[in-house]
Amino acid sequence: MNEILDTIVIGGGQAGLASSYHLKKKGLRFLILEASDEAGGSWPSYYDSLKLFSPARFSSMPGMKFPGDPDGYPKRDEVIRYLQDYRTTFQLPVITNQRVDSVESDGAGFTVRTTIGDTFRTRTIINATGSFHNPYTPVLIGQERFQGRILHSSEYRNPESFNDQRVVVVGRGNSAVQIGVELAEVSKTSLAVLRPIQFINPIVLGRDLHFWTKLIGFDAFPFWRLGKTAPSPGGVNDSGRYKEKVAAGKPEQRTMFTSFYEDGVIWPDGTKEMVDTVVFATGYRPHLPYLQAVGALDGKGMPIQKAGISNVPGLYYVGLEGQRSFASATLRGVGPDAKFVVKKLMRHLKR
């Protein structure tokens, strides 16, 4: 392209779409580059039974309410439809199959190149890719010798292929527990945890917990002003079902194993147990190698930023975990962060 755009948004998921909503309201010239063949980000790749941890009334993006029962917890496919409808409703300019390969800066703007050979020029960039495509799997003693299957929760879809297996799920968060409970219906499953799982009842005094966090302002508390990343809630949203299942040993909760051996894992008391599959529900890390050349990353490959504002003038982020609040990487949190970032971006363009 010969045209110099005001902004390029990298990523067509919830963070990219929310950013684009605000960019369009400002009348800017922009494009959204999406690596996959459809808008919606990572949602089509999540496991089949995934539900939001916040009810529909607290899960809307800017300008468009989440449909359905306002007190219900939307399923994965409902979120996918919502994001697709969001793109269509606001006629957001998503170009699919455009995975970014490199970003260069000349001081006045950026040149963005994609893996299929296309080149774009822009004055600013909003990186909104999330981190789903860079799952974090720790390396444990003896792991290379293990003859069973190791996968990350990002690869899990449903329990169909796990019938009658011995499975260990590593993790104590929402995804680990949801997957563990589902697998326990068809296999002998354990949750391997460093600390006991903390269950959080989402209903407090008859209201969903998100009502109270929004009411008292914690949902948007500016931890970034204190020079800190917003903390994770650190528990499993549960009205009682998951807690009851774990208490009944379906799945059982065990202290994290110390190492692997050829046929399985070794528990802290030295007991060896044969295991067919280990699922690591151990989260994700940002993966932004295309920003290395412009000096936007630290020595660990993490973005150097504060509240979504990069150390590189003209570069911004939306959707980073803990970016401005503990809701920043969620469907309900990207809207306020996008509005904040676009306001800063507008000031940059007016210089």
Secondary structure as UniProt FT lines:
FT   STRAND          4..10
FT   HELIX           14..25
FT   TURN            26..27
FT   STRAND          30..33
FT   TURN            41..42
FT   HELIX           43..45
FT   TURN            48..49
FT   HELIX           56..58
FT   TURN            62..63
FT   TURN            70..71
FT   HELIX           76..89
FT   TURN            90..91
FT   STRAND          94..95
FT   STRAND          100..105
FT   STRAND          110..114
FT   TURN            115..116
FT   STRAND          119..127
FT   TURN            132..133
FT   TURN            141..142
FT   HELIX           143..145
FT   STRAND          149..152
FT   HELIX           153..155
FT   HELIX           159..162
FT   TURN            163..164
FT   STRAND          166..170
FT   HELIX           174..184
FT   TURN            185..186
FT   STRAND          188..193
FT   STRAND          199..200
FT   STRAND          203..204
FT   TURN            205..206
FT   STRAND          207..208
FT   HELIX           209..215
FT   TURN            216..217
FT   HELIX           218..220
FT   HELIX           223..226
FT   STRAND          236..237
FT   HELIX           241..247
FT   TURN            248..251
FT   STRAND          252..255
FT   STRAND          259..261
FT   TURN            262..263
FT   STRAND          264..266
FT   TURN            268..269
FT   STRAND          272..274
FT   STRAND          277..280
FT   HELIX           289..294
FT   TURN            299..300
FT   STRAND          305..306
FT   TURN            307..308
FT   STRAND          309..310
FT   TURN            313..314
FT   STRAND          315..317
FT   TURN            321..322
FT   TURN            326..329
FT   TURN            331..333
FT   HELIX           334..349
//
